[in-house]
Amino acid sequence: MEAKPLRLLGLARRAGQLACGAEAVKNAAGRAQLILLASDAGLSVKREAERYGKQPVVLPYNKEELGRAAGRRTCAVAAVTGKEFSRGIKEALNGGT
């Protein structure tokens, strides 16, 4: 069974409220409610994500797992632009149901 945060990311993607990849996240940074990093994202990706004005959240999932949820092969950084998806992902990551 897939973890709830990953399911919510998949739903956000299908709703058009997920940007995946460094360039897409950079373009969506002004609208981003939540910036997510894969657990194995490189230091340069982490530094770049920190420049977008929001503290990125490091996920307990690697690039392949994040990429699969985002409909890609791999993804090191993603931005959620929807408020409700952002709230739901945060709650799920903090142990909420």
C-alpha positions as a Markdown table, in Angstrom:
| # | Residue | x | y | z |
|---|---|---|---|---|
| 1 | Met | 0.0 | 0.0 | 0.0 |
| 2 | Glu | 1.3 | 3.4 | -1.0 |
| 3 | Ala | 1.8 | 6.0 | 1.8 |
| 4 | Lys | -0.8 | 8.7 | 2.2 |
| 5 | Pro | 1.6 | 11.6 | 1.5 |
| 6 | Leu | 2.6 | 10.0 | -1.8 |
| 7 | Arg | -1.1 | 9.4 | -2.7 |
| 8 | Leu | -1.8 | 13.1 | -2.0 |
| 9 | Leu | 1.1 | 14.1 | -4.2 |
| 10 | Gly | -0.3 | 12.0 | -7.0 |
| 11 | Leu | -3.7 | 13.7 | -6.6 |
| 12 | Ala | -2.1 | 17.1 | -6.6 |
| 13 | Arg | -0.3 | 16.2 | -9.8 |
| 14 | Arg | -3.6 | 15.1 | -11.5 |
| 15 | Ala | -5.2 | 18.4 | -10.3 |
| 16 | Gly | -2.4 | 20.4 | -11.8 |
| 17 | Gln | -1.2 | 21.6 | -8.4 |
| 18 | Leu | 2.2 | 20.0 | -8.4 |
| 19 | Ala | 5.4 | 21.2 | -10.0 |
| 20 | Cys | 8.2 | 18.6 | -10.2 |
| 21 | Gly | 11.9 | 19.2 | -11.0 |
| 22 | Ala | 14.2 | 22.2 | -10.3 |
| 23 | Glu | 13.1 | 24.4 | -13.2 |
| 24 | Ala | 9.3 | 23.7 | -12.7 |
| 25 | Val | 9.7 | 24.4 | -8.9 |
| 26 | Lys | 11.6 | 27.6 | -9.7 |
| 27 | Asn | 8.8 | 28.8 | -11.9 |
| 28 | Ala | 6.1 | 27.9 | -9.4 |
| 29 | Ala | 8.0 | 29.2 | -6.3 |
| 30 | Gly | 5.8 | 32.3 | -6.0 |
| 31 | Arg | 2.6 | 30.1 | -5.8 |
| 32 | Ala | 4.1 | 27.3 | -3.8 |
| 33 | Gln | 2.5 | 26.4 | -0.6 |
| 34 | Leu | 5.0 | 23.6 | 0.2 |
| 35 | Ile | 8.4 | 22.7 | -1.3 |
| 36 | Leu | 9.4 | 19.1 | -0.9 |
| 37 | Leu | 12.8 | 17.4 | -1.2 |
| 38 | Ala | 13.5 | 13.7 | -1.7 |
| 39 | Ser | 15.6 | 12.2 | 1.1 |
| 40 | Asp | 18.4 | 11.6 | -1.3 |
| 41 | Ala | 18.3 | 15.0 | -3.0 |
| 42 | Gly | 21.8 | 16.5 | -3.6 |
| 43 | Leu | 23.2 | 19.4 | -1.6 |
| 44 | Ser | 22.9 | 21.8 | -4.6 |
| 45 | Val | 19.2 | 21.0 | -5.0 |
| 46 | Lys | 18.6 | 21.6 | -1.3 |
| 47 | Arg | 20.4 | 24.9 | -1.4 |
| 48 | Glu | 18.5 | 26.0 | -4.5 |
| 49 | Ala | 15.1 | 25.0 | -2.9 |
| 50 | Glu | 16.0 | 27.1 | 0.2 |
| 51 | Arg | 16.2 | 30.2 | -2.0 |
| 52 | Tyr | 12.6 | 30.1 | -2.9 |
| 53 | Gly | 11.4 | 31.7 | 0.4 |
| 54 | Lys | 9.9 | 28.7 | 2.0 |
| 55 | Gln | 11.6 | 26.2 | 4.2 |
| 56 | Pro | 11.7 | 22.9 | 2.2 |
| 57 | Val | 10.4 | 19.8 | 3.8 |
| 58 | Val | 12.7 | 16.7 | 3.4 |
| 59 | Leu | 10.5 | 13.7 | 2.8 |
| 60 | Pro | 11.1 | 10.2 | 4.1 |
| 61 | Tyr | 11.0 | 9.1 | 0.4 |
| 62 | Asn | 13.8 | 8.9 | -2.2 |
| 63 | Lys | 13.9 | 10.4 | -5.7 |
| 64 | Glu | 12.4 | 7.3 | -7.3 |
| 65 | Glu | 9.4 | 7.2 | -4.8 |
| 66 | Leu | 8.8 | 10.9 | -5.2 |
| 67 | Gly | 9.1 | 10.7 | -8.9 |
| 68 | Arg | 6.6 | 7.8 | -9.1 |
| 69 | Ala | 4.1 | 9.9 | -7.2 |
| 70 | Ala | 4.7 | 12.8 | -9.5 |
| 71 | Gly | 4.3 | 10.7 | -12.6 |
| 72 | Arg | 8.0 | 10.7 | -13.5 |
| 73 | Arg | 10.9 | 8.3 | -13.3 |
| 74 | Thr | 12.7 | 10.4 | -10.6 |
| 75 | Cys | 12.1 | 13.7 | -8.9 |
| 76 | Ala | 14.4 | 15.4 | -6.3 |
| 77 | Val | 12.3 | 18.5 | -5.6 |
| 78 | Ala | 8.6 | 19.3 | -6.0 |
| 79 | Ala | 6.3 | 22.2 | -5.1 |
| 80 | Val | 2.7 | 21.9 | -4.1 |
| 81 | Thr | 0.7 | 24.9 | -5.1 |
| 82 | Gly | -2.7 | 23.9 | -3.7 |
| 83 | Lys | -3.4 | 24.9 | -0.1 |
| 84 | Glu | -5.6 | 21.9 | 0.7 |
| 85 | Phe | -3.1 | 19.4 | -0.7 |
| 86 | Ser | -0.3 | 21.2 | 1.1 |
| 87 | Arg | -2.2 | 21.0 | 4.4 |
| 88 | Gly | -3.1 | 17.3 | 3.9 |
| 89 | Ile | 0.5 | 16.4 | 3.0 |
| 90 | Lys | 1.9 | 18.1 | 6.1 |
| 91 | Glu | -0.7 | 16.4 | 8.3 |
| 92 | Ala | 0.1 | 13.0 | 6.8 |
| 93 | Leu | 3.8 | 13.5 | 7.3 |
| 94 | Asn | 3.2 | 14.5 | 10.9 |
| 95 | Gly | 1.4 | 11.2 | 11.6 |
| 96 | Gly | -2.2 | 12.4 | 10.9 |
| 97 | Thr | -4.7 | 10.2 | 9.3 |
